[in-house]
Amino acid sequence: MPGVPSADGWPGSAETAGAGGWLVMTDVHDIEWGTVRPDGSGSRLTAGNAQELLELASAWKAGGAPEKVLPAAYRIRQRRERELVDHLGALARGAQGLGTLHGAYGDGLCGVVTEPSVLRRAVVRANRASAGRLASGAGAAALGAGGIEAARPRAAFALHVTKALKGTGQPPDGLQVFGDSLLPAAADAALGFLERLRAAGPRAPGAHHLNHARRHRENWLEHLPASWRRRAAEVLAPTGRQARSPGRPGP
């Protein structure tokens, strides 16, 4: 991706990362279907790759001529890929000089920055530039004595917190730092998201987010204000197979 440091450079960055830095993971939220505003209105905050192709898919299924359907689909694909490259490039440029973010995840970056404020500014600027089309969340964890391996699951958890908050405007800068307690508005929005997933059932879209939250129940409880923890404990209570087997390591 032009303007995005290659994933080939990530091992070198990881090897030289020292205590005092911050491990970063980013992700474009809902890149396939776009983010729907969680207020029940059904309006979209961002577009999605698959969602944009639905009309063409219907035309194809109804016997639409390939010479009409395929070029139109390709133009959408080409535009969306350019938007993604521009967005990830903006994130990567935002950290230049104070860290390096590598294109390691397809629609996300991984790297190390000197402090969270570097990442915060980069995410805000990139999301503002691609408003209505793409929006990334980011998780960050301090690099301590355990190095990258200890920070990796913490950064991944922090990133998943932003996924629970997508479309809510919380956190307002799109960044969650591992160890920072959620503010009341963010806690309420995140638990509301998880409660809706629980009500929808294990086969509903997005159920994996609730499964992840249940595996990392203790982290959630530590990051919520005390008055929200009883509600969280009920939402995140393990069920079925999760209750019978130990949690899986990692993100």
N, C-alpha and C positions, 0 to 999 in steps of 0.2 A: 504494500500500500504506500504510494508516494507520500512522503512527509511523516510516516509512522515508523519509528525504529523497529527493525525486524525482531521477531522472536528468537532468531539465532543469537542475538546479543544478550538475551536474558541470563543464561548461565554465568556469563562474565559479570554482569551487574550483581547477581545474587552472591557470587563468590567474594566480591569486594565490598559488599554492603556491611557496614559496621554498626555497632550500638550507637544509638542517637538518631538514626534514620527511621523512616516509616515505610513499611510495606504497603503497597497500593493494589487494589483490584477494582476495575470498573466494569460496567455492563450496560448495554443499551436495553432499557426496559421494554418488554413486549415488542421486540423487533418484528415478530411474525404478524401479530394481529393489532398492534397499536394499543395504547393505554386508553381505556374508557374511564371517564370521570366517575369516581365511586359514589356519587351522590344520587344514583338511580336515574339520572336524566338520560343516560345512554349516549351523551355527547362524547366525542373523542378528543383527547388532549394531544395525541400523536397518531400518525398514520402507521400502518403495518404493511410489511411486504406482501403477505398472503391476502390480507384484507383488500389491498388495492387491486388484486387480480381476480376477485370474485366475479365481477361482471364479465370479464373475458373468459373465465372458466365456464360460466353459464353458456356463453355464446359457443364455445368449443363443444360442450356437451350437447348442445342443440344442433350441431352439425355445421357450425360456422366455417367458412372457407379458411384454410390454413394461411393463404396469402394475406388475409386480413387480420386474423387473430394473432398469429405468431409474431409478426413485426411489432404489433402494438404491445404485446407482452414483453418483447425484448427491450423496447424503449423504456418501459416501466422498470424493468430489471436494471438496465444500464443507469437510469437516473437514480434509483435507490442505492446502487453500489457507489455511485459518485457522492451521494449525500453522506453515506457511511464513512467513506474515505475522508471527506472534508471534516466530518464531525470528530473522528478519531484523531485526525491530524491536528485539529484545534486543541484537543485534550493534550496530545503529546507536546505540542509547541508551548502550551501553557506551563509545562514543567521544565522546559529547557533552562539549563544553567543552575537549576536547583534540584535536579533529579532527572531520571530517564524513565519513560513509560513505553513498554514494548507491546507490539501488536500480537499478543500471545493467545487470545481467546476467540478470534473470529470477529465478534462484535464488542470486544472488551480489551482492556489493556492491563498489563501487570508491570510493576516496577517499584522503584524506591525514590522517595523525595526526602528533602531535608526536614520538612515540617508540614503538618496538615494544612496550614494556611496556603501553601503553594498549590496543593491539590484543590482546595476549596475555590480559589480564584479560577483555576483552569476549568473546573466543572461548571461553574456559574457562567463563564464566558462561552464555553462550547454549547451548553444547553440553550443559552439565549440566542446564539447564532442559528441554531437548528430548531427553534421553537415551532411546534405544530407538526414537525416531521420526525425528529429523533430526540430522545432525552436519556442521558446516562445517570446512573447512580454510582457511588463509589464508597468503598470501605477502606479503612486504613487502620493499621496496628503498629505499635511501637516495636522496634527491633531492640531486644534486650539480650541477655546472656544466652538465650536459646536460639538466637539468630533467626534465619528465614523459616526454618521448620516449625519453630514455636509460634512465629507470627502468622504463618499461612492460614491455619484454621480460624484465627481471630479476625483477620482481614476478611476472610470469606463470610464469617458470621455477620460482621458489620455491613458487608455488601448486601446480604440477605435482609437485613433490617430495612435498607432502602427499598427493597422489592416489596416488602409489606406496606410501605408508605407511598408507593408510586401513585401519582395523580392527586395526592392530598396537599401538596405544597409543604410537606414535612419530610425531612428537615428542609428548610427553605433554600439551602445551598446544595442539596443533593448528596451531601457527604455525611457518613456516620463514622465516628472514630470509636474503635473498640475501647471500652472503659468509660465512655461518656454516657451518663444516664439520659434517657429520653425525657424531653419536656412533657408536661401533661397532655398537650394537644397531640403530640406525636404518639404518646403511649395509647391514648384513646383511639387514634386512627389505626395504629398497628393492630391492636386487639380487635377492633371492629373488622378488619380485613381477615384475621384468622378465624374469628367467630363466623363470618359468612362462609368461609371455606368449610368449616366444620358442619354447618347447617346444610351445605350443598352436597356433602357426602364424598366418599373416597374416590369416586369415578368422575367427579366434576373437574373441568379445566382448572388448573392451578393447585390441585390437591397436593402436589409435591412440595409446595411452599409450607403447608401445614405439617407435612411429614418431617420436613427439615427443621421446623420450629420445635417440634416435639423431641427430635433427637438432641436439640441444643436448648432444652428447656431451662437448664440452670443458667446458661448465658442470658436468656431472655429475662429471667427473674432478677438477675443482677443488674440489668440495664433499665429496669422499669422503676419508677417512683414507688415507694413502699405501699401507697394506697391503691396501686393497680395490681399488686402481686397476687392477691387472692383470686381476682378475676382471671389473671393469666394462668394460675395454677389449674383452674378448672378447664380452661380452653386447651391447655397443653398437656393435660393428663394423658399418659400413654394408653393406647387401646389395642386390643387384639394381639397381633404378633409383636408389636413394639413393647407391650407389657410383659411378654414372655422371654424376650431376648435382649441382651445388652445393646446399647446404642453403638452405631458404627462410628469409627474414627474419621476425622477429617470433615470437609465441608459437605 
